Amino acid sequence: MNDTPYYIYEKQLAIFNAMKPGQRIEVCLSMIEDGRQLVLDQLRYKHPEWTQGQLIAGLAERLYGKEFPADKMEAIRQSIISFHDTPA
């Protein structure tokens, strides 16, 4: 999807390029965290009954599901759920 006019894109790029490297990193990390939170919010909305471990496993599956065979992804899911939902 690309609904930003090119002249706006150029302005955004100029602002980004004018930032100090540390500021750019902060902006990028903030965008990554915003995306992570958006996915978690979507999962919470679709599955209000899920535990914290299931939510984090769902996030991992959304981010990395295509990088692992289904059986390995399921093992990763179960490991994440066990880690987060097992009392210390």
C-alpha positions as CSV (number, residue, x, y, z in Angstrom):
1,M,0.0,0.0,0.0
2,N,1.4,3.4,-0.9
3,D,-1.1,6.2,-0.3
4,T,1.5,8.9,0.6
5,P,2.1,11.5,-2.2
6,Y,5.7,11.5,-3.3
7,Y,6.3,15.2,-2.2
8,I,5.2,14.2,1.3
9,Y,7.5,11.2,1.2
10,E,10.4,13.5,0.2
11,K,9.6,15.8,3.2
12,Q,9.5,12.8,5.6
13,L,12.7,11.5,4.3
14,A,14.4,14.9,4.6
15,I,13.3,15.2,8.2
16,F,14.5,11.6,8.9
17,N,17.9,12.3,7.2
18,A,18.3,15.5,9.2
19,M,18.2,13.6,12.5
20,K,21.3,12.5,14.3
21,P,22.0,8.8,14.1
22,G,20.8,8.2,17.7
23,Q,17.5,9.9,17.0
24,R,17.0,7.8,13.9
25,I,17.6,4.6,15.9
26,E,15.1,5.8,18.6
27,V,12.5,6.5,15.9
28,C,13.0,3.1,14.3
29,L,12.9,1.3,17.6
30,S,9.7,3.2,18.5
31,M,8.1,2.1,15.2
32,I,9.1,-1.5,15.8
33,E,7.5,-1.4,19.3
34,D,4.4,0.3,17.9
35,G,4.0,-2.5,15.3
36,R,4.6,-5.2,18.0
37,Q,1.9,-3.6,20.2
38,L,-0.5,-3.4,17.3
39,V,-0.2,-7.1,16.6
40,L,-0.6,-7.9,20.3
41,D,-3.7,-5.7,20.4
42,Q,-5.2,-7.4,17.4
43,L,-4.6,-10.8,18.9
44,R,-6.1,-9.7,22.2
45,Y,-9.2,-8.5,20.3
46,K,-9.6,-11.7,18.4
47,H,-8.7,-14.0,21.3
48,P,-9.7,-12.4,24.6
49,E,-9.4,-15.7,26.4
50,W,-5.7,-16.2,25.5
51,T,-3.1,-16.1,28.3
52,Q,-0.1,-13.8,28.1
53,G,2.0,-16.8,26.9
54,Q,-0.5,-17.5,24.1
55,L,-0.4,-13.9,23.0
56,I,3.4,-13.7,22.9
57,A,3.4,-17.1,21.0
58,G,0.9,-15.7,18.6
59,L,3.1,-12.6,18.1
60,A,6.1,-14.9,17.4
61,E,4.1,-16.9,15.0
62,R,2.9,-13.8,13.1
63,L,6.5,-12.5,12.9
64,Y,8.4,-15.7,12.2
65,G,5.9,-18.3,11.2
66,K,7.0,-18.4,7.6
67,E,10.7,-18.9,8.6
68,F,10.1,-22.3,10.3
69,P,8.4,-25.5,9.3
70,A,5.0,-26.0,10.9
71,D,6.3,-28.6,13.4
72,K,9.2,-26.4,14.6
73,M,6.9,-23.4,14.9
74,E,4.5,-25.4,17.0
75,A,7.4,-26.4,19.3
76,I,8.5,-22.8,19.6
77,R,4.9,-21.8,20.3
78,Q,4.6,-24.4,23.1
79,S,8.0,-23.4,24.5
80,I,6.9,-19.7,24.7
81,I,3.6,-20.5,26.3
82,S,5.3,-22.8,28.8
83,F,7.8,-20.1,29.7
84,H,5.3,-17.3,30.2
85,D,2.4,-19.2,31.7
86,T,4.3,-21.5,34.1
87,P,4.4,-20.0,37.7
88,A,8.0,-19.4,38.9
